[in-house]
């Protein structure tokens, strides 16, 4: 069965990222990639270095886990961070990590063509011992279905059995739904319900022609689809545009305040465990935190003063 999903009318004129003032206590602590990484208290306006991760002179990236924790990757050494992020816990070596509830699946290259996959809790406990996997696998979260392996299939990480194969690359997984990259002119997405096999075509909603990345609500309902242009209208400004896909209905709505002029290499978005989308962004004049909950008509925005970032990664993770 093929159903055409509707998209709300788009705003196609970029402006500065703006909204209503972000007021009151938010409870937000953001773990920000840097060498070494730091935790920023949005309410207090203060940053502190995260203990347990030495300055390594290497690229640092941050991977959110369920909106409450994170994995920090430093030169293929991994560290787990939970809750407010007082200190990091060594998780051992790994080339990539994919969140799965309060734990992560870690892929490690042992040398040559041998790689393994193990499951580790954020406190460092090994939950499942290493098993051999294909080194060519690039892993991503697969929602309730499993782990996405090399974008075109989903595997059960406990058995390594393939449970879903796709022709289009998996853009995101939300609950039992997969968002697949499509073809055509203009291109489309396909929303696949893996439980029923139902496929719904979702049109490309943005005036921005480049797909950036997707961020999935830990509750498995909403997917924030990011679109990006490094040279908007042939000029020197950069633009982001975010649309929210309801995986249950297939409806697309443009995030309030979009599209917006930002510095793409200093802008990222992620969801909290309680269902808020958080954007950390920079433009020519300021750094802001923007917060939005599904159903709200405006972003809530606050200018903040972050420590200077080293530019190796734009990633961050909300901590509980």
N, C-alpha and C positions, 0 to 999 in steps of 0.2 A: 504494500500500500504506500502510495506516495502522496504526501500532503505538503502544500506550500505554506511555509511559516511566514507570518506577517512581521514587518518591522515598522517601528514608529517613525514618523517623519524626522528627517535628519537636519541638524544645524550644520551647515557646510562652511562657515566662516570662522577660522581660528581666532582666538583672542587669548589674553593672559588668563592662566588658570585662576579661577575666582569662584566665590560663593558667599555664603553667610559666614560670620565669624564662628570659629570653633571655640565654644565656651564650655565652662564647667569641667569637672574631672572626667578624663577619658579613660584612665587606667592603662594607657598605652605606653609600652616600653618597646623601642625598636632596636633590634640588633642590626647594626649597619656594617657592611663589608668595608674593611680598611686593613692596613698592616701596621699594628694589630687592630682587630675589630673593636668597636665600642658599642655600648648600650645607651640610647638616648631616651630620657624620661620626658615625654611630651608635656605632661602637666607641670613638672618642675623646671623644664627648660634646660636641664643639665645633662652632660654626657660623662660617662665614666668608662675607663678601659675594662674590657672583659678579662678577668683573671683566667689563667690556665692556657693561654695561647701566646707563645713567644712571637716577637717581631722576627719575621723570617726573610724579609726582602723578596717575597714571592707574591704572586697573584692570590688574592683571598676572595672566596665567594661564599655566599650564605644561601642555604636552601631551607625554606620554611617547612615545618612538620606540624600538620593539623592545626595551624593557627596559634599554637601555644609554645612551640619549641622550634629548634633549628639545628641544622648540621652546618658546621663551618669547615670548608675545605681549604687547606694550605699546603700547596705542593704535594698533593696526593696523600696527605695525612688528614684524617677526619676527627672532628671534635663535636660532641653533643652538648646542646644547651637547652635547659628546661626552664619553664616559668619565667621569673623575673631576670634570669640570667646572671646570677652572682658569680658563677665560675663555669668554665667549660670542662668537659670530661673527655679524655682521649678515647676514641672509638677504633683506633688502629688504622692501617693503610687502606686506601681505596681510591679508585679513579672517579667514582660517581656514587651517589646515594639517593635513594628514592624513599620518601616518607610513606609510612603505612601505619596510621594511628599514632601511637606513642613510640614507634620504633621506625627503623629504616632498613631497607635492603641495600647492601653495599656490594658493588662490583669491584673486584681487585684483579689487576694483571700481575701474574706471577713471573712473567718472563716468557719470551717466545710467543707461542700461540695458546698458552694456557691461562685461563681466567676462571675466577670463582665468584659465587654469589652467596652471601651469608646475611642473616638477619640479626641486627643488634639494637638493643634498647638504648635510649638516649642517656642512660646512666652507665653505659658501657657493658652491660651484660649481653653475652652472646645467646640469642634465642634459638637460632638454627645454625648449625655448623656449615662450613663452606661446602658448596657443590660446584662441580665444573660446569661452566656455561661457555657459549661461543664468545670469543673476544670481540667479534664484530657487532655484538648487541649494543645498541644505545638504549638505555632504560629510561622510562618515564612512568609517572603514576597512572594507574589504570582504573581508578575508582574502585567500585565494589567488584569489578570483573577480574582484576589481577594486575600484572605489570605489562606496560607497553614495551615490546621488544622491537627495536629498529623501525618503529613507527607503523608497521603494517600488520602486526599481529599482537595479540594479548596472551600472555602465558600465566598459568597458575604458578606462583613462585615457590610453592611448597613441593610441587611435583615436576615443574618445568614443562608441563603439558600445555600445548597450544589450545586455547579455548575459543578464540575469535581470530579470524583472518579478515583483513580488509584490503581493498584495492587502493583506496585513498589513504594517505597518511593520517594518523591520529593527531589532531591538533590539541585535544583535551579529552579528559574522561571525568564525568560527573555522575556519581552513583552508578547506575547500570547503563548510562548513556555514554556514547562516544561521539565526539564532534570530529568529522572527517573532512579533510581538504578535498575540494572538488575541482572540476575543470570547467571549461566554457569561457565565453566572453560576453558579459563579465563573469568571473568565476563565482562559484557557489560553495556552500558548505553542505554536508549531509549530517543530520542528527540521527544516529542509529540507536534504537532501543534494543539492547542485546538480549533482553528477556523475551521479547515478542518478535524480533526481526523487523519491526516497523522502521521505515526510513522516511525522513522528512527533509525536503530540500529547503535550505535557508540561504537566501540571496546575500551577496556581498553588500553590507549596509553602508560602508564608509566612503567618503570622498577621497580618503587617503588610500593609495593603491598598494602599500606594503603591509604585510602581516607581521606584527612584532612577536608577541607571545600571549599566551592565555594564562589566567589565574583562576583556580577553581575554589569555590566556597567549600570549606571542609565538611559542610553538611550535605554536599553533593547535589545542590539544586541549581546554583547560579554559576555561570562561567563568564568571567570578564575577558572579552576578546580585545586585545590591544592592536592597533594599527599605527604605523609610523612612517613619516617622511623625513629624511635627513636634509632635503633641499626643497622646501615647500614652494610650489609655483616657480621653480627654477631659481629661487633666491637663496639667501644665506641663512634662513631661519628654519628651525626644526619643529615638527608638529607631531603630537600624539593624539589619537582619537580612540576612545574606549566605548565599547558596546556591551551590554549585559544580555546574555542569552539565558532564558529560563529553560533548563533542560527538560522540565516536565511538560511544558506547553509548546516549546519551539519559538516563543515570542522573543524578539530582539528589541531592546530599547537603548537609545543612546544615553550614556552617562551624563548627568547634568554638568555643564561647564566645558563640554567638549564640542569640537576639537580645540586643543590648546597649544600655544607656543611653549616649548620646554627645551632643555638640553637633554637629548635622548640618553646620553651616556651617564647622566646623573639622575635618571628618573626610573622608578619601578613601582609596582603595585602588588599587593597581597591582601588576603582575607584574614580576619581574626577568627578565633574559635566561636565567637558569638555572632558572626554573620555580618561584620562591617568590612567594607572595602577600604583599604588605606593606601593612599598614593604619597610617595615621597618624591618630590620633584624640585628641580632647579630651573630658573629662567635667567634672563640677562641681569636681573636685579636682586633676586632673593631666592631663598630656599623655603619651601612650604610643606606642611603636612595637610592633606585633604582626606576627609573621612565621609563615608556615605553608607547608608543602610538601605536595602531595597525598599522602594516605595517613597523615599524622600525625594522632594522636588529640587533640592539644591545640595551642592557640596558644602560641607563645613570646612573652612580653610583657616590655617594659622601660619603666619610667617615664623620661622625658627632660626636659631643661630647654631649651626652644626660646626664641629671641628672640620678643618680642611681635610677633604678626602683625597686619597692618592690616585684615584681615577682608574684603578685596576678592575673594578666591578661596580655596577649600579645597584647590586642586590641588597636587600634587607629582609628581615623577618619580624613580624609582630610577636611579642612574647606575652604570656599570660601574667 
